[in-house]
Amino acid sequence: MTRLSSFADVQRSAIREMLERALARPDTIRLELGDPDFTTPPHIVEAALRAASEGFTHYTPSVGLPSLREAVADRIRSMNGFACAPDEIVVTTGACGGLYALLRVLADPGDEVLVPDPGWTGYASIAAFVGASARPYALDRDSGFGLDVAAVERALTPHTRAIVVNSPSNPTGSVERREALAALVELATEHDCWLVSDEAYESFVFDGAHVSAAACADGPVISVFTCSKTYAMTGWRVGYLVAPREVAASAARAQEAVVSSVSSVSQKAAEAALTGPQDAVAEMRAAYRGRLELATSLLDDLQVPYVRPAGAFYLLVDVAAAGVDSRTFALALLDAHGVAVVPGSAFGAGAEGLVRVSLCVAEDAISEGLQRLGSALATRVAA
């Protein structure tokens, strides 16, 4: 076979692996994927239909529609607490596309990107595909996996080009305090590297309040957002990043080489999402909070430990008592009990012994799925 590049061997996401295994097994209770089960709000869908019916189906500027970038700038100022101009904004193919474009221009082959452990599986994959290395920094498990700035500093090397912070966090649900984020901005400034703030779950906080890193202190901060989670728009693939002008221009060129531009119709939908009524967001947040309370109450009854999240819509459940690694437990739970979760090992060494449960399903699925998980755990403990 003709030789492939080294990128062909980059490890795939364990989340996607569990998704495909779940789809192949009929009647699986799906607790593995962070895809909101809500329908995109009607006014957003109507905006997309109107755009398509009026012939707005062509290429747009690679950096994004001017009207959408204006809407993003207004939202950032009013909701995230820092000022930005439209030419500091790039509309991206979701947060994933934004992160890829960013790392493409921030890191050269051989450079390092610091990523949280536990942290989203995509960070390491994106770093690998741009030729960089993902170097983990440990979150503090004793504080619910909060940010430990000293651990970040210990992970820094002369090759560090960027530090990724994710608040609210996938998978831990931790929400970082202003003081910790300000210290991280200062650390990035001192070490002449970028701080990339992934704020995909900004709208879903249950305890405390979401704070944008760029609002905490002046420094080399790049912020990444998405419509996917906030507006139940995962399939529309629209996000945006906020960066200094020269970085934004470079990221737009990197995106241009891969996708030319984000879908014109999806951008009109995103514009309606940002400028229209926000009632649906509050309703989804209340629903996730209710599901969280249901899940934790049930786990308490089952005497199964967990890490209580302050935000996002995931729950890390402690299955270490099973006496097997988290991947083995997750595969057995799927094969023998018909429940799909993600092994903690997918998110880094710091989450071994845990599994991630998504709250993006109806309450009856959460209840039945966790009952089966508890039964599977009890059976292994008794064995």
C-alpha positions in Angstrom: 0.0 0.0 0.0 1.2 3.5 -0.8 2.6 5.2 2.3 0.4 7.5 4.3 1.6 10.4 6.4 2.1 10.1 10.2 -1.2 12.0 10.7 -3.1 8.9 9.5 -2.3 7.2 12.8 -3.6 10.0 15.1 -5.8 8.4 17.7 -9.5 9.0 17.2 -11.9 10.3 19.8 -13.2 7.7 22.3 -16.5 9.7 22.4 -17.0 8.9 18.7 -16.0 5.3 19.2 -18.6 4.9 21.9 -21.2 6.7 19.7 -20.6 4.2 16.9 -20.8 1.2 19.2 -24.0 2.6 20.7 -25.6 3.1 17.3 -24.7 -0.5 16.3 -26.6 -1.9 19.4 -30.4 -1.5 19.2 -32.3 0.1 22.1 -29.1 1.4 23.7 -29.7 4.1 26.4 -27.5 6.9 25.0 -25.6 8.7 27.7 -22.4 9.1 25.8 -22.8 12.2 23.5 -23.0 15.9 24.4 -25.6 16.6 21.8 -28.6 18.6 23.2 -31.8 16.7 22.7 -33.7 20.0 22.3 -34.9 21.2 18.9 -33.3 24.4 17.6 -35.6 27.2 18.6 -38.2 28.1 15.9 -37.1 31.6 15.2 -33.6 30.4 14.4 -34.9 27.7 12.0 -37.3 30.3 10.3 -34.3 32.7 9.7 -32.5 29.9 7.9 -35.5 28.9 5.9 -36.0 32.6 4.9 -32.4 32.9 3.9 -32.5 29.8 1.8 -35.8 30.7 0.1 -34.5 34.1 -0.8 -31.4 32.6 -2.5 -28.9 33.4 0.2 -27.0 30.1 -0.6 -23.6 31.3 -1.9 -20.1 31.7 -0.6 -19.6 34.3 2.1 -16.4 36.0 3.2 -14.0 33.5 4.8 -14.0 35.6 8.0 -17.8 35.5 8.2 -20.8 37.7 7.4 -20.3 41.3 8.5 -23.7 41.4 10.1 -23.0 38.3 12.1 -19.7 39.6 13.3 -21.4 42.8 14.4 -23.9 40.7 16.4 -21.1 38.7 18.0 -19.3 41.9 19.0 -22.5 43.2 20.6 -23.0 40.0 22.5 -19.4 39.8 23.7 -19.6 43.3 25.1 -23.0 42.8 26.8 -22.7 39.2 28.0 -19.0 38.4 28.3 -17.7 41.7 29.7 -15.0 42.7 27.3 -14.9 44.8 24.2 -14.0 43.6 20.7 -14.4 44.9 17.2 -15.8 42.9 14.2 -12.4 42.7 12.6 -11.2 40.7 15.7 -13.9 38.1 15.1 -13.9 35.1 12.9 -17.0 33.0 12.3 -15.9 29.3 12.3 -17.2 25.8 11.7 -18.2 25.4 15.3 -15.7 25.6 18.2 -13.9 22.6 16.7 -13.2 24.5 13.5 -12.1 27.6 15.5 -9.7 25.6 17.6 -8.2 23.9 14.6 -7.7 27.2 12.7 -6.2 28.7 15.8 -3.7 26.0 16.5 -2.8 25.9 12.8 -1.5 29.5 13.1 -0.3 29.5 16.8 1.9 26.3 16.8 4.6 25.0 14.6 5.6 21.3 14.4 7.5 20.5 17.6 5.7 23.1 19.6 3.6 22.2 22.7 0.1 23.1 23.6 -0.9 22.7 27.3 -4.3 21.1 27.7 -6.3 20.3 30.8 -6.4 16.8 32.3 -9.2 15.8 32.4 -10.1 17.7 29.2 -12.0 17.4 26.0 -10.7 14.6 23.7 -10.4 16.9 20.7 -7.6 19.1 22.0 -4.9 16.4 21.7 -6.2 15.4 18.3 -6.2 18.9 16.9 -2.7 19.5 18.2 -1.5 16.3 16.6 -3.0 17.2 13.2 -1.1 20.5 13.2 2.2 18.8 14.2 2.3 20.0 17.7 2.2 18.0 21.0 -0.5 18.2 23.6 1.1 18.4 27.1 -1.4 17.8 29.9 -1.7 19.9 33.1 -3.5 18.4 36.0 -6.7 19.8 37.3 -7.3 19.6 41.1 -9.6 16.7 41.7 -9.9 17.6 45.4 -11.7 20.8 44.4 -14.0 19.2 41.8 -11.3 19.4 39.1 -10.8 23.2 39.5 -7.9 25.0 37.8 -4.5 24.8 39.6 -2.4 27.6 38.2 0.7 26.1 39.8 0.2 22.9 37.9 0.0 24.8 34.7 3.2 26.6 35.5 4.9 23.3 36.2 3.8 22.0 32.8 5.3 24.9 30.9 8.4 24.3 28.8 10.4 26.5 26.4 8.3 24.8 23.6 4.9 25.9 25.0 3.1 28.1 22.5 -0.5 28.0 23.9 -2.4 27.1 27.0 -6.0 25.9 26.7 -8.5 26.5 29.4 -12.1 25.2 29.3 -14.7 26.7 31.6 -17.3 25.4 32.1 -15.5 22.2 31.5 -16.1 19.2 29.4 -16.0 16.6 31.0 -15.8 17.8 34.6 -18.3 20.6 34.7 -15.9 22.8 36.7 -16.5 26.6 36.5 -13.3 28.7 37.0 -13.2 31.7 39.4 -12.2 35.1 38.1 -9.1 35.1 40.3 -7.8 31.8 38.9 -8.4 33.0 35.3 -6.7 36.3 35.9 -3.6 34.4 37.3 -3.6 32.2 34.2 -3.7 35.3 31.9 -0.7 36.7 33.9 1.1 33.4 33.6 0.6 33.3 29.8 1.8 36.9 29.5 5.0 36.2 31.6 5.9 33.2 29.5 5.0 34.7 26.1 2.4 32.2 25.1 -1.2 32.4 24.1 -4.1 31.6 26.4 -6.9 29.9 24.4 -10.2 30.1 26.4 -12.8 27.5 25.2 -16.2 28.8 26.4 -18.5 26.4 24.5 -20.6 25.8 27.6 -20.8 29.4 28.7 -24.6 29.4 29.0 -25.0 26.5 31.3 -23.8 27.3 34.8 -25.6 26.0 38.0 -23.3 27.2 40.7 -21.4 30.4 40.5 -21.2 32.4 37.3 -19.4 32.1 34.0 -16.4 34.4 33.6 -14.5 35.0 30.3 -10.8 34.9 30.7 -10.5 38.0 28.4 -12.6 39.9 30.9 -10.3 39.1 33.8 -7.0 40.8 32.8 -5.3 42.2 29.8 -3.1 39.7 28.0 -2.6 37.3 25.1 -6.1 35.8 25.3 -8.1 34.2 22.4 -11.7 33.3 23.1 -13.6 30.5 21.4 -17.4 30.2 21.4 -20.1 28.2 19.7 -23.8 28.2 19.0 -23.9 24.4 19.1 -24.6 24.0 22.8 -26.3 27.2 23.8 -28.9 27.1 21.0 -29.1 23.3 20.4 -27.4 23.9 17.0 -24.8 21.2 16.9 -25.6 20.2 13.3 -25.5 23.8 12.0 -21.8 24.0 12.7 -21.4 27.7 13.6 -19.0 29.1 16.2 -16.8 32.2 16.5 -13.5 33.2 17.9 -12.2 36.5 19.2 -8.6 37.3 18.8 -6.2 40.2 18.1 -6.6 41.4 14.5 -3.5 39.8 13.1 -4.3 36.5 14.7 -8.0 36.7 13.5 -6.8 37.4 10.0 -4.4 34.4 10.0 -7.1 32.1 11.5 -9.5 33.1 8.7 -6.9 32.2 6.1 -6.3 28.9 7.8 -10.1 28.2 7.7 -10.3 29.4 4.1 -7.9 26.7 3.0 -10.1 24.0 4.5 -13.7 25.0 4.2 -13.7 28.4 2.2 -16.4 29.7 4.5 -19.0 28.7 7.0 -22.5 27.8 5.5 -24.3 31.0 4.5 -27.6 29.7 5.7 -26.2 28.6 9.0 -24.7 32.0 9.6 -28.1 33.6 9.1 -29.5 31.1 11.7 -26.7 32.1 14.1 -27.4 35.7 13.6 -31.0 35.1 14.6 -29.9 33.1 17.6 -27.6 35.8 18.9 -30.0 38.7 18.3 -33.4 37.0 19.0 -35.2 36.0 22.1 -33.2 34.0 24.7 -36.1 32.3 26.5 -35.2 28.9 25.1 -31.7 29.1 26.5 -33.1 29.7 30.0 -35.5 26.8 29.5 -32.7 24.4 28.5 -30.6 25.5 31.4 -33.5 24.8 33.8 -34.0 21.4 32.2 -30.3 20.5 32.6 -30.4 21.6 36.2 -33.4 19.4 36.8 -31.7 16.4 35.2 -28.6 17.0 37.2 -30.6 17.0 40.4 -32.4 13.8 39.4 -29.1 12.1 38.5 -27.3 13.0 41.7 -30.3 12.1 43.9 -30.5 8.7 42.2 -26.7 8.1 42.6 -26.9 9.1 46.2 -29.6 6.5 46.7 -27.5 3.9 45.0 -24.5 5.0 47.0 -22.4 5.6 43.9 -20.0 8.5 44.2 -19.7 11.2 41.6 -18.1 14.6 41.0 -20.8 17.3 41.2 -20.5 19.7 38.3 -21.0 23.5 38.6 -21.8 23.8 34.9 -22.0 22.2 31.4 -24.3 19.2 31.1 -22.2 16.2 32.1 -21.7 14.2 35.2 -18.5 12.2 36.1 -19.5 9.0 38.0 -16.9 7.2 40.1 -16.7 3.5 39.1 -13.3 2.7 40.5 -14.9 0.2 42.9 -15.5 -2.0 39.9 -11.9 -3.0 40.1 -11.3 -2.6 36.3 -10.2 0.4 34.2 -12.9 2.8 33.0 -12.7 1.7 29.4 -13.3 -2.0 30.4 -16.2 -0.9 32.6 -17.8 1.3 29.9 -17.6 -1.4 27.2 -19.1 -4.0 29.6 -21.9 -1.6 30.6 -22.7 -1.2 26.9 -22.5 -4.8 25.9 -24.2 -6.4 28.9 -26.5 -3.6 30.1 -27.2 -1.5 27.0 -26.0 1.8 28.4 -23.5 3.9 26.6 -21.1 6.2 28.6 -17.6 7.5 27.9 -14.7 6.1 29.9 -12.9 8.7 31.9 -9.5 7.6 30.4 -10.7 9.2 27.2 -10.2 12.6 28.8 -6.8 12.0 30.4 -5.2 10.1 33.2 -6.8 12.4 35.8 -10.3 10.9 35.0 -9.3 7.2 35.2 -11.8 5.4 37.4 -14.6 7.7 36.3 -17.1 7.6 33.4 -18.8 10.6 31.8 -22.6 10.6 31.7 -24.3 13.1 29.4 -27.5 14.8 30.6 -28.6 15.5 27.0 -31.4 13.0 27.2 -34.9 12.7 28.8 -35.2 12.1 32.5 -36.5 8.5 32.1 -33.4 7.6 30.1 -31.2 9.1 32.7 -33.0 7.3 35.5 -33.0 3.9 33.8 -29.4 4.3 32.6 -28.1 5.1 36.0 -30.0 2.3 37.6 -28.4 -0.1 35.2 -25.0 1.5 35.8 -25.5 1.1 39.6 -26.5 -2.5 39.2 -23.5 -3.2 37.0 -21.2 -1.6 39.5 -22.7 -3.5 42.4 -22.4 -6.8 40.6 -18.7 -6.2 40.0 -18.0 -5.1 43.5 -19.7 -8.2 44.9 -17.9 -10.5 42.5 
